[in-house]
Amino acid sequence: MPYIIQSLGLVIAYLAAAKIGLVFGTVSSSAMIFWPPGGIALAALLLGGVRFLPAVFVAAFLTAEIVDTPAIFALGFSMGSALETFAGFFLLRRFGNVDLSLNRLRDLALLILLGSLIPSAISAILVPLALLKANMISSEMLPDVMWQWWRADVLGIAFFTPIVLVFANRKSKFFKSSRAWEMAALWVASIVIGQSVFLGWHLPGIPRDQQLGLTWVFPLLVWAGLRTGRKNTALIQLLFLSQVLAGAYLQTGYFSDDFARYGLANFWMFAMMLAVAGMALAILSTLQRKAMHQIALNAKVSAVSNEGIVIVDANGNIVDVNPAFTMLTGYTRDEVLGQNPRVLKSGKQSSEFFADMWKALIEVGHWEGELWNRRKDGVAYLEKLAIYTLKDEHGKVANRIGIFSDITQSRAEQETVAHHAQHDFLTNLPNRMLFRDRFKQQLALAKRNGKKFAVIYIDLDKFKPVNDKLGHQIGDQLLVAVAEKLKLQVREVDTVSRFGGDEFAILLSEVMTRNDVTNLAGKILLALNQPFFLDGNIINISGSLGIAMYPDDGSEMESLMSKADAAMYRAKHNGSNTYCWCGEYA
């Protein structure tokens, strides 16, 4: 039902526009200079789709029947009108990619070229041939009628299709209260001047032999286009067109003799100029307002952004910064204008780092990463930086924009969280998770290079009585002291870990012989046998050690760790204060 109602509305609009063309645009009984239904039909297909093509055919056929023409002409006229409309629709959709809101000059130009100038040739050929076939014109008249028909369809589409599309765009506003007085003044001036130029009204103070010319019309059109938007400009265009048609029809005003002398040729040129110039100015004004709004919006975003923004020219010199830049770096805008961003350089990045950065900027035009810079007070900070390249219409670099934020604190917090996740909170030694990760790395390295390594499990003897008698605070201090002693016995490449409670483990990287491990085990036992002096207390403990070596005692992580753990329990079973290799007794 909505489709039927819309189709019926299209037919009625087509017939009404046809009546205007037949009354005001007819040059002779066989040709017209102005055919507005073509513009309405094309706009209907662009907005509603090809499903409205049957309505266009029916409307054209009814138009021919109303003026009482032969059936062959009615059929030819209907076919020509429908094919012309479909051709314009197809060309614009297939090759034009036109935005129907007409926000760009490109859209208006393509609409006139692909929707008007080219497809109008179809109707200009088929309809005059139908006239010839119906004996309504002679063969000598055919070229002139074709030319007249083409001009009529071109003007109808070029003038009316943009107007319909503009009013169909609901996002575009017509009336702005802030400009009510300006729009009222424009309309009063347009009506008065239009009546004087096109309908011959005599204005007070102007001699009768010095009537206003067309030059008075165009400033009003420029005023409408640049100041009042596309919808109001479209209405001003319709006002002037109506006044022109009325004056030509009544044979008064500027185009009073255009029917008789020029076949409305002057009117056609003026109407085409009116259609193109008015809408083009309105589009340009809309683009300018949008650009100015976007510039203001970008400036506001830049001003309130928490991220620092720095803009450099093609030579790499700073041309602008935002307030956040000053807050993050300590440099004011005046201090850095004209300077190179190297003023922030910390010296912590290598030349290779900057070489890679510039390679990406030159090849891709974009770079993201982290680097150290230095504030005005000399404090270095880590920043997350993204650099974007802007090029001009010739493809040359115009500007580069750097957007950065200080991530020093967040990175430190991340590293703290990661450290706590992988280290024992009491002794700050690697925990079981980090130990196993390093164990896997060492195992992979040993398998690849054919090296040996060992793991030592350690369990403290007589630790529980310390906790029971002296309290957990002394027990914690003892564990910290044990951790420090164990670290003193190993190399920097080795790993000392606390698994929990009084249980420790040591990963020995690249040992040569079992004697190397045995010697270390003896040093560890000796160190643990030394008294610990904690808060006035003398504490004596010892340790039980279990040892396993790759590849002698196993080739996989779980196997080696399990055997070292079992060997430690055998050492404790054998009287403590000793070490035990897996598979044998000390």
C-alpha positions as CSV (number, residue, x, y, z in Angstrom):
1,M,0.0,0.0,0.0
2,P,2.8,2.6,0.7
3,Y,4.4,1.8,-2.6
4,I,1.0,2.3,-4.4
5,I,0.4,5.6,-2.7
6,Q,3.9,6.8,-3.4
7,S,3.6,5.7,-7.1
8,L,0.3,7.6,-7.3
9,G,1.9,10.7,-5.8
10,L,4.7,10.4,-8.4
11,V,2.2,10.2,-11.2
12,I,0.3,13.3,-9.9
13,A,3.5,15.3,-9.5
14,Y,4.7,14.3,-13.0
15,L,1.4,15.4,-14.5
16,A,1.4,18.7,-12.7
17,A,5.0,19.4,-13.8
18,A,4.1,18.4,-17.3
19,K,1.2,20.9,-17.3
20,I,3.7,23.6,-16.4
21,G,6.0,22.6,-19.2
22,L,3.2,22.4,-21.7
23,V,1.9,25.8,-20.8
24,F,5.0,27.8,-20.2
25,G,7.8,26.0,-22.1
26,T,6.2,25.3,-25.4
27,V,8.0,26.8,-28.4
28,S,5.7,25.3,-31.0
29,S,3.1,22.5,-31.3
30,S,5.9,19.9,-31.5
31,A,8.7,21.0,-29.3
32,M,9.4,22.5,-25.8
33,I,12.3,24.2,-24.2
34,F,11.6,23.2,-20.6
35,W,10.4,19.8,-19.4
36,P,10.4,19.6,-15.5
37,P,8.8,16.1,-15.3
38,G,12.1,14.6,-16.3
39,G,13.8,16.0,-13.2
40,I,11.0,14.7,-10.9
41,A,11.2,11.2,-12.4
42,L,14.9,10.9,-12.0
43,A,14.8,12.1,-8.4
44,A,12.1,9.6,-7.7
45,L,14.2,6.7,-9.0
46,L,17.3,7.9,-7.1
47,L,15.4,8.1,-3.9
48,G,13.1,5.1,-4.2
49,G,14.8,2.8,-6.6
50,V,13.9,1.3,-10.0
51,R,10.6,0.1,-8.7
52,F,9.1,3.5,-9.5
53,L,10.0,3.1,-13.2
54,P,6.5,1.8,-14.1
55,A,5.0,4.9,-12.5
56,V,7.2,7.0,-14.7
57,F,6.0,5.1,-17.8
58,V,2.3,5.4,-16.8
59,A,2.7,9.2,-16.0
60,A,4.3,9.8,-19.4
61,F,1.6,7.9,-21.2
62,L,-1.2,9.8,-19.4
63,T,0.5,13.1,-20.3
64,A,0.5,12.1,-24.0
65,E,-3.2,11.0,-23.7
66,I,-4.2,14.2,-22.0
67,V,-3.0,16.4,-24.9
68,D,-4.8,14.0,-27.3
69,T,-1.9,12.7,-29.3
70,P,-1.8,9.6,-31.6
71,A,-1.3,6.3,-29.8
72,I,2.1,5.7,-31.6
73,F,3.4,9.0,-30.2
74,A,2.0,8.3,-26.7
75,L,3.9,4.9,-26.8
76,G,7.1,6.4,-28.1
77,F,6.9,9.3,-25.6
78,S,6.4,6.9,-22.7
79,M,9.2,4.6,-23.8
80,G,11.6,7.5,-24.3
81,S,10.8,9.1,-21.0
82,A,11.1,5.8,-19.1
83,L,14.4,4.8,-20.8
84,E,15.8,8.3,-20.3
85,T,15.0,8.1,-16.6
86,F,16.4,4.6,-16.2
87,A,19.6,5.5,-18.1
88,G,20.2,8.4,-15.8
89,F,19.6,6.3,-12.7
90,F,21.8,3.5,-14.0
91,L,24.7,5.8,-14.9
92,L,24.7,7.6,-11.6
93,R,24.5,4.4,-9.6
94,R,27.0,2.5,-11.7
95,F,29.6,5.1,-12.5
96,G,28.8,8.2,-10.4
97,N,28.6,6.9,-6.8
98,V,26.7,10.2,-6.1
99,D,25.9,11.2,-2.6
100,L,22.2,12.1,-2.8
101,S,22.5,14.8,-0.2
102,L,24.7,16.7,-2.6
103,N,27.3,17.7,-0.1
104,R,30.0,18.0,-2.8
105,L,30.4,19.9,-6.1
106,R,31.4,16.6,-7.6
107,D,28.0,15.2,-6.9
108,L,26.3,18.1,-8.6
109,A,28.6,17.9,-11.6
110,L,28.0,14.1,-12.0
111,L,24.2,14.6,-11.6
112,I,24.2,17.0,-14.5
113,L,26.5,15.0,-16.7
114,L,25.4,11.4,-16.1
115,G,21.8,12.2,-15.1
116,S,21.0,15.0,-17.6
117,L,23.3,15.6,-20.5
118,I,23.9,12.0,-21.6
119,P,20.5,10.2,-20.9
120,S,18.5,13.1,-22.4
121,A,19.8,12.0,-25.8
122,I,17.6,8.9,-25.6
123,S,14.4,10.9,-25.2
124,A,15.6,13.4,-27.8
125,I,15.9,10.6,-30.4
126,L,12.9,8.4,-29.6
127,V,10.3,11.1,-29.0
128,P,10.9,13.1,-32.2
129,L,11.0,9.9,-34.2
130,A,7.6,9.1,-32.7
131,L,6.4,12.5,-33.7
132,L,7.6,11.8,-37.3
133,K,6.0,8.4,-37.3
134,A,2.7,10.0,-36.2
135,N,3.0,12.6,-39.0
136,M,3.1,15.4,-36.4
137,I,6.3,16.8,-37.9
138,S,8.1,16.6,-41.2
139,S,11.5,15.0,-41.8
140,E,13.0,18.5,-42.4
141,M,11.9,19.5,-38.9
142,L,13.4,16.4,-37.2
143,P,16.9,17.7,-36.4
144,D,15.6,20.9,-34.9
145,V,13.0,19.1,-32.8
146,M,15.6,16.7,-31.5
147,W,17.8,19.6,-30.5
148,Q,14.9,21.3,-28.8
149,W,13.8,18.2,-27.0
150,W,17.3,17.4,-25.7
151,R,17.6,21.0,-24.3
152,A,14.1,20.7,-22.7
153,D,15.0,17.4,-20.9
154,V,18.5,18.6,-19.9
155,L,17.1,21.8,-18.3
156,G,14.2,19.9,-16.5
157,I,16.6,17.4,-14.9
158,A,19.5,19.8,-14.2
159,F,17.1,22.3,-12.5
160,F,14.5,20.1,-10.7
161,T,16.4,16.9,-9.7
162,P,18.9,18.7,-7.4
163,I,16.0,20.7,-5.8
164,V,14.0,17.5,-5.0
165,L,17.1,15.8,-3.6
166,V,17.9,18.7,-1.4
167,F,14.4,18.9,0.1
168,A,14.4,15.1,0.5
169,N,17.5,15.4,2.8
170,R,16.0,15.8,6.3
171,K,19.4,16.5,7.8
172,S,19.6,19.8,6.0
173,K,17.9,22.7,7.8
174,F,15.8,25.2,6.0
175,F,15.0,27.9,8.6
176,K,17.5,29.3,11.1
177,S,16.2,31.6,13.7
178,S,19.5,33.4,14.0
179,R,19.2,34.5,10.4
180,A,15.5,35.2,10.2
181,W,15.9,38.9,9.5
182,E,18.5,38.2,6.9
183,M,16.3,35.6,5.1
184,A,13.3,38.0,5.2
185,A,15.4,40.8,3.7
186,L,16.7,38.4,1.0
187,W,13.2,37.3,0.0
188,V,11.8,40.8,-0.1
189,A,14.7,41.9,-2.3
190,S,14.4,38.8,-4.5
191,I,10.7,39.3,-5.1
192,V,10.9,43.0,-5.8
193,I,14.0,42.8,-8.1
194,G,12.6,39.6,-9.8
195,Q,9.3,41.3,-10.5
196,S,11.1,44.3,-11.9
197,V,13.6,42.4,-14.1
198,F,11.3,39.6,-15.3
199,L,7.8,41.1,-15.2
200,G,8.6,44.7,-15.9
201,W,7.5,46.3,-12.6
202,H,8.4,49.9,-12.4
203,L,10.4,50.7,-9.2
204,P,10.2,54.2,-7.6
205,G,13.3,56.3,-8.4
206,I,14.3,54.3,-11.5
207,P,13.5,55.9,-14.9
208,R,11.2,53.8,-17.1
209,D,13.9,53.6,-19.9
210,Q,16.5,52.3,-17.4
211,Q,14.9,49.1,-16.1
212,L,17.0,46.7,-13.9
213,G,19.0,44.1,-15.8
214,L,20.1,40.5,-15.0
215,T,23.1,41.8,-13.2
216,W,20.8,42.6,-10.2
217,V,19.7,38.9,-10.0
218,F,23.1,37.3,-9.5
219,P,24.1,39.1,-6.3
220,L,20.9,37.9,-4.8
221,L,21.7,34.3,-5.9
222,V,25.2,34.6,-4.4
223,W,23.7,35.9,-1.2
224,A,21.3,33.0,-1.0
225,G,23.9,30.4,-1.8
226,L,26.6,31.6,0.5
227,R,24.5,32.6,3.5
228,T,21.1,30.8,3.7
229,G,21.7,27.1,2.8
230,R,20.8,24.8,0.0
231,K,17.0,24.6,0.6
232,N,16.5,28.3,0.7
233,T,18.7,28.7,-2.3
234,A,16.5,26.2,-4.2
235,L,13.4,28.2,-3.3
236,I,15.1,31.4,-4.6
237,Q,15.9,29.6,-7.8
238,L,12.3,28.5,-8.1
239,L,11.1,32.0,-7.5
240,F,13.3,33.5,-10.2
241,L,12.4,30.7,-12.6
242,S,8.7,31.2,-12.0
243,Q,9.1,35.0,-12.6
244,V,11.0,34.3,-15.8
245,L,8.4,31.9,-17.1
246,A,5.6,34.3,-16.2
247,G,7.3,37.2,-17.9
248,A,8.0,35.2,-21.0
249,Y,4.5,33.9,-21.1
250,L,3.0,37.3,-20.6
251,Q,5.6,38.8,-23.0
252,T,6.8,41.4,-20.5
253,G,10.0,42.0,-18.7
254,Y,13.5,40.9,-19.7
255,F,12.5,37.8,-21.6
256,S,9.3,39.3,-23.2
257,D,10.4,38.7,-26.8
258,D,12.3,35.5,-26.2
259,F,9.5,33.2,-27.3
260,A,9.1,34.9,-30.7
261,R,12.7,35.9,-31.5
262,Y,14.9,33.2,-29.9
263,G,12.6,30.3,-29.1
264,L,13.4,30.7,-25.4
265,A,17.1,30.1,-26.1
266,N,18.1,33.0,-23.8
267,F,15.8,31.7,-21.2
268,W,17.4,28.2,-21.5
269,M,20.9,29.6,-21.0
270,F,19.8,31.7,-18.0
271,A,17.9,28.9,-16.4
272,M,20.8,26.5,-16.7
273,M,23.1,29.1,-15.2
274,L,20.6,29.7,-12.5
275,A,20.4,26.0,-11.7
276,V,24.1,25.3,-11.7
277,A,25.4,28.5,-10.1
278,G,22.9,28.8,-7.3
279,M,23.2,25.2,-6.1
280,A,27.0,25.2,-6.6
281,L,27.3,28.3,-4.4
282,A,25.1,26.7,-1.7
283,I,27.2,23.5,-1.8
284,L,30.4,25.5,-1.5
285,S,29.0,27.5,1.4
286,T,27.9,24.3,3.2
287,L,31.3,22.8,2.7
288,Q,33.0,25.9,4.0
289,R,30.7,25.9,7.1
290,K,31.4,22.2,7.7
291,A,35.1,22.8,7.3
292,M,35.1,25.7,9.7
293,H,33.0,23.7,12.2
294,Q,35.5,20.8,11.9
295,I,38.4,23.1,12.4
296,A,36.8,24.6,15.5
297,L,35.9,21.1,16.7
298,N,39.5,19.8,16.1
299,A,40.9,22.8,18.0
300,K,38.6,22.2,20.9
301,V,39.5,18.5,21.0
302,S,43.1,19.4,20.9
303,A,42.7,21.9,23.7
304,V,40.9,19.6,26.1
305,S,42.9,16.4,25.1
306,N,45.0,14.8,27.9
307,E,47.4,13.6,25.2
308,G,50.2,15.9,24.0
309,I,49.9,17.0,20.4
310,V,52.8,18.5,18.4
311,I,52.6,19.5,14.7
312,V,55.7,20.0,12.6
313,D,56.1,21.3,9.1
314,A,57.8,19.5,6.1
315,N,61.2,20.6,7.5
316,G,60.5,19.0,10.9
317,N,60.1,22.3,12.8
318,I,57.3,22.7,15.3
319,V,54.4,24.9,14.1
320,D,51.9,24.2,16.9
321,V,51.4,22.3,20.2
322,N,48.4,21.9,22.5
323,P,48.1,22.7,26.2
324,A,48.7,19.1,27.2
325,F,52.1,19.3,25.5
326,T,53.1,22.0,27.9
327,M,51.7,20.1,30.9
328,L,53.6,16.9,29.9
329,T,57.0,18.5,28.8
330,G,57.2,21.7,30.8
331,Y,57.8,23.7,27.6
332,T,55.5,26.5,26.7
333,R,54.2,27.0,23.1
334,D,56.3,30.0,22.5
335,E,59.5,28.1,23.6
336,V,59.1,25.3,21.1
337,L,57.6,27.1,18.0
338,G,60.2,26.8,15.2
339,Q,62.2,24.3,17.2
340,N,62.9,20.7,16.2
341,P,61.4,18.0,18.4
342,R,64.9,17.0,19.2
343,V,64.7,19.5,22.0
344,L,63.0,16.7,23.9
345,K,65.6,14.1,23.1
346,S,66.7,12.1,26.2
347,G,69.7,10.3,24.6
348,K,68.4,6.9,25.8
349,Q,67.4,5.8,22.2
350,S,70.0,4.6,19.8
351,S,70.6,6.1,16.3
352,E,69.3,2.7,14.9
353,F,66.0,3.3,16.7
354,F,65.4,6.7,15.0
355,A,66.6,5.2,11.7
356,D,63.9,2.6,11.9
357,M,61.3,5.2,12.9
358,W,62.1,7.4,9.9
359,K,62.1,4.5,7.5
360,A,58.6,3.6,8.6
361,L,57.5,7.3,8.3
362,I,58.9,7.6,4.8
363,E,57.7,4.2,3.5
364,V,54.3,4.0,5.3
365,G,53.7,7.5,6.6
366,H,52.9,6.3,10.1
367,W,54.8,5.1,13.1
368,E,53.8,4.0,16.6
369,G,56.0,3.0,19.5
370,E,57.5,4.0,22.8
371,L,60.6,6.1,23.5
372,W,62.3,8.1,26.2
373,N,62.1,11.9,26.1
374,R,63.3,14.5,28.6
375,R,61.2,17.3,30.1
376,K,62.4,20.9,30.5
377,D,63.5,20.2,34.1
378,G,65.7,17.4,32.8
379,V,63.6,14.5,34.1
380,A,63.4,11.6,31.6
381,Y,60.0,10.1,30.9
382,L,58.7,7.2,28.8
383,E,56.1,8.2,26.3
384,K,53.8,6.3,23.9
385,L,54.0,8.1,20.6
386,A,52.1,7.9,17.3
387,I,53.2,10.0,14.3
388,Y,51.0,10.6,11.3
389,T,52.0,12.1,8.0
390,L,49.8,14.6,6.1
391,K,50.5,15.2,2.4
392,D,49.3,17.9,0.0
393,E,47.5,17.5,-3.3
394,H,50.8,16.8,-5.0
395,G,51.7,13.9,-2.6
396,K,54.4,15.8,-0.8
397,V,54.7,15.9,2.9
398,A,53.0,19.0,4.3
399,N,52.9,18.2,8.1
400,R,53.5,15.5,10.6
401,I,51.4,15.2,13.7
402,G,52.7,13.5,16.9
403,I,50.3,12.4,19.6
404,F,51.9,11.2,22.8
405,S,51.2,10.4,26.4
406,D,53.4,9.9,29.5
407,I,53.4,6.2,30.4
408,T,56.2,6.2,32.9
409,Q,54.1,5.6,35.9
410,S,51.8,3.1,34.2
411,R,54.8,1.2,32.9
412,A,56.3,1.1,36.4
413,E,53.0,-0.1,37.8
414,Q,52.9,-2.8,35.1
415,E,56.4,-3.9,35.8
416,T,55.6,-3.9,39.6
417,V,52.6,-6.1,39.0
418,A,54.5,-8.4,36.7
419,H,57.4,-8.6,39.3
420,H,55.0,-9.5,42.1
421,A,53.4,-12.1,40.0
422,Q,56.8,-13.8,39.4
423,H,58.6,-13.1,42.7
424,D,58.2,-14.2,46.3
425,F,56.8,-11.3,48.2
426,L,59.0,-11.9,51.3
427,T,62.5,-12.6,49.9
428,N,62.0,-11.0,46.4
429,L,63.4,-14.3,44.9
430,P,61.8,-15.7,41.8
431,N,58.8,-17.8,42.7
432,R,57.9,-21.3,41.5
433,M,56.3,-19.9,38.3
434,L,59.3,-17.9,37.2
435,F,61.7,-20.7,38.2
436,R,59.8,-23.2,36.0
437,D,59.9,-20.7,33.1
438,R,63.7,-20.3,33.4
439,F,64.0,-24.0,33.8
440,K,62.3,-24.5,30.4
441,Q,64.5,-21.9,28.8
442,Q,67.6,-23.6,30.2
443,L,66.4,-27.0,29.1
444,A,65.8,-25.9,25.5
445,L,69.3,-24.2,25.5
446,A,71.0,-27.3,26.8
447,K,69.3,-29.6,24.3
448,R,70.3,-27.3,21.5
449,N,73.9,-26.8,22.5
450,G,74.6,-30.2,24.2
451,K,75.3,-28.6,27.6
452,K,74.7,-29.8,31.2
453,F,72.9,-28.1,34.0
454,A,71.7,-29.0,37.4
455,V,68.8,-28.3,39.9
456,I,69.2,-28.3,43.7
457,Y,66.2,-28.5,46.0
458,I,66.8,-27.1,49.5
459,D,64.7,-27.6,52.6
460,L,65.7,-25.9,55.9
461,D,66.3,-28.1,58.9
462,K,65.0,-26.9,62.3
463,F,63.0,-24.1,60.9
464,K,59.7,-25.0,62.5
465,P,61.0,-24.6,66.1
466,V,62.2,-21.1,65.2
467,N,58.7,-20.1,64.2
468,D,57.1,-21.8,67.2
469,K,59.5,-20.3,69.8
470,L,60.5,-16.9,68.4
471,G,57.4,-16.1,66.3
472,H,56.7,-15.7,62.6
473,Q,58.3,-12.3,62.4
474,I,61.7,-13.8,63.3
475,G,60.9,-16.7,61.0
476,D,60.4,-14.3,58.1
477,Q,63.6,-12.5,58.9
478,L,65.4,-15.8,58.9
479,L,64.0,-16.7,55.4
480,V,65.2,-13.3,54.1
481,A,68.7,-13.9,55.5
482,V,68.8,-17.4,54.0
483,A,67.8,-16.0,50.6
484,E,70.7,-13.5,50.8
485,K,73.2,-16.2,51.7
486,L,72.1,-18.5,48.9
487,K,72.4,-15.7,46.4
488,L,76.0,-15.1,47.5
489,Q,76.9,-18.8,46.7
490,V,75.9,-18.8,43.1
491,R,76.7,-17.0,39.9
492,E,74.6,-14.2,38.3
493,V,73.5,-16.6,35.6
494,D,72.1,-19.0,38.1
495,T,68.6,-18.7,39.7
496,V,67.8,-19.0,43.3
497,S,64.1,-19.4,44.0
498,R,61.8,-19.8,47.0
499,F,58.9,-22.2,46.4
500,G,57.1,-21.5,49.7
501,G,57.6,-22.0,53.4
502,D,61.3,-23.0,54.0
503,E,61.7,-24.6,50.6
504,F,64.1,-23.2,48.1
505,A,65.5,-24.3,44.7
506,I,68.6,-23.4,42.7
507,L,69.0,-23.7,38.9
508,L,72.7,-24.0,37.9
509,S,73.3,-23.1,34.3
510,E,75.9,-24.9,32.2
511,V,77.9,-27.0,34.7
512,M,80.8,-29.1,33.5
513,T,80.9,-32.0,36.0
514,R,79.1,-33.5,38.9
515,N,82.0,-32.3,41.1
516,D,81.1,-28.7,40.3
517,V,77.6,-29.2,41.7
518,T,78.9,-31.2,44.7
519,N,81.3,-28.4,45.6
520,L,78.5,-25.8,45.4
521,A,76.3,-28.1,47.6
522,G,79.1,-28.2,50.2
523,K,79.4,-24.4,50.2
524,I,75.6,-24.1,50.7
525,L,75.6,-26.5,53.6
526,L,78.5,-24.6,55.2
527,A,76.8,-21.2,54.7
528,L,73.5,-22.5,56.2
529,N,75.4,-23.9,59.3
530,Q,76.7,-20.5,60.2
531,P,74.7,-18.8,63.0
532,F,72.1,-16.2,62.1
533,F,71.9,-13.1,64.4
534,L,68.4,-11.7,64.3
535,D,67.0,-9.2,66.8
536,G,69.4,-10.3,69.6
537,N,68.7,-14.0,68.9
538,I,71.3,-16.5,67.8
539,I,69.7,-19.0,65.5
540,N,71.3,-22.2,64.2
541,I,69.8,-24.2,61.3
542,S,71.0,-26.4,58.5
543,G,69.7,-27.6,55.2
544,S,68.9,-30.8,53.3
545,L,69.7,-30.8,49.6
546,G,68.5,-32.9,46.7
547,I,70.4,-32.7,43.3
548,A,69.6,-33.8,39.8
549,M,71.6,-33.1,36.6
550,Y,70.6,-32.9,32.9
551,P,71.0,-35.1,30.9
552,D,72.4,-37.7,33.3
553,D,69.3,-37.9,35.5
554,G,66.6,-37.0,32.9
555,S,65.9,-35.2,29.8
556,E,62.6,-33.5,30.6
557,M,61.6,-30.9,33.1
558,E,59.1,-32.8,35.2
559,S,61.4,-35.8,35.5
560,L,64.4,-33.7,36.7
561,M,62.5,-31.7,39.1
562,S,60.7,-34.7,40.6
563,K,64.0,-36.6,41.0
564,A,65.7,-33.6,42.7
565,D,62.7,-33.3,45.1
566,A,62.9,-37.0,45.9
567,A,66.6,-36.7,46.5
568,M,66.1,-33.8,49.0
569,Y,63.7,-36.0,51.0
570,R,66.2,-38.8,51.1
571,A,68.8,-36.3,52.4
572,K,66.5,-35.2,55.1
573,H,65.7,-38.9,56.0
574,N,69.4,-39.5,56.2
575,G,69.9,-37.1,59.1
576,S,69.6,-33.7,57.5
577,N,72.5,-31.2,57.0
578,T,73.6,-33.1,53.9
579,Y,73.0,-33.4,50.2
580,C,71.9,-36.4,48.1
581,W,72.1,-37.0,44.4
582,C,69.0,-38.6,42.8
583,G,69.4,-42.4,42.8
584,E,72.2,-42.6,45.4
585,Y,73.0,-41.7,48.9
586,A,75.6,-39.1,50.1
